[in-house]
């Protein structure tokens, strides 16, 4: 026990079979109980979120015959943040005949996650990846093709093969439209009820099982309760706790945090991914950051001036005075090292005073060599929409002047704890996509988020959800059940509280200040002193929030300030837990870099003897230290080593 947390009982994933990893998924599918088609029509499943994981899950469950209720806060399912993914989706097809395989994708993902992910889950992800591409091609997703008509591939960070399928720089959009078409088909068939502009504000638990949610109609303000036989959360990640991130402004943690407060374990919250290729912050007026796809590192070369304080224009710096530092430090992988390594390297050269652009917080991503080698039309065909986006935002032409990039918060590897079946420790609550923690360890490889989302939604959840539902039927729950009434009352009281404070500070001002604390002390580099300080600062700011926040308007109307107040209140609690998790994990691994734990070369130094486990946190009530439950990680196939990309 410490001042900040208490030690609980260990946990284990009991759903994954033993035996050869290559056949675990096949054996799990066979041993899972089935629900016959006639009975599926009698069962209701709630799916929260309509991104790649949620959209594909709702469509597939509807196709299977279940009655599905789908919820999203956007005005259309196709506006889910998956649409913003740019670079591509991984699959072990080995179309390039360059040595790829299911096992190599498995190996790369475990190693890329710095040996902090479950082997069973990762191997299944690699297995299922090959089916995803066939599914999406059948839907008509317009993947890029070579001259002869075959599907094209490109490379992403942390690999030495080309396994990434892509649709220019808008892969997420095209994949989401495929899932959206499948979802709309089920809506038209009457198998899926679609509820847009609804936000989940509470999880309903009856007799220890997840049985429904409380939602708010964001247009009218009406609060309603929805009950079901099972609940699936596909609500994405929590990167917006940092205020500035590449996430859409609406992205939030509320759905998963409400489940956490009801007893669902939150695993590895400190594992956040800092993406190395984002457009640098331009000023304090900014509310979000913009991603430049990792695919650009296939042809772009990253460099800074060799001398500190060199403020000349890029074109005026001769070749022999440039430091292509990724190629120099990591010759085997060059510019395609994993994201955590590329981000820290960029921070290091900027800390040395060699950064470029305003404030020295930027490095160059230069396409001059690629344009010279391939010609501008070929580069434009690959990356045209990304170059256009960069030019519109910065006013600079990347065909002429190198792009300026800098790391920014992009993705979260942490999330609700789930077992091999994607079920949380609360029976009947399943979590898919970025909302769970299951596949990426301490660092996600590029182009693997889309792979996980579609694997979970199309192929894994539809096979494992039935095993839980077949154990029923569960008692019918009505809206006047005491647990349902209590959950609704809690939501209504919370809304009244926000509206009654009537303070003198905006929600955004609190969110920005919280984000600054998180980035400063729980960002790319963390220390015991800094994290301890951050916990105190967050607690003080949260206390101030509940006495000074101003939420104008009413609850019974469209009220975006009210929406943001609820999300930021949850971010305060999450931010504290992230710092506690980072403080307890006194090692460096992947996206979690503790300054006290690094090699002589400044690389992340793990401590496998102490920290080779999943940290699953249990909410213990407001003002009470959270409880840590450890799930030991066992490596039978990919044995932990010091990661090297040199």
Helices and strands as residue ranges (DSSP letters): E 5-7, G 21-23, H 24-31, H 37-40, E 44-48, H 52-64, E 67-71, G 77-79, G 81-84, E 89-90, H 102-112, H 119-139, E 164-165, H 171-188, E 192-195, E 198-206, E 209-217, E 223-227, E 230-233, G 239-242, H 254-261, E 266-267, E 272-278, G 294-298, E 301-305, G 314-316, G 319-321, E 322-323, H 325-329, G 334-336, H 339-351, G 358-360, E 363-366, H 368-374, H 376-394, E 403-412, E 415-416, E 429-431, G 433-435, H 449-454, I 455-460, H 461-469, H 482-501, H 507-522, H 528-548, H 560-584, H 608-611, E 613-618, E 626-632
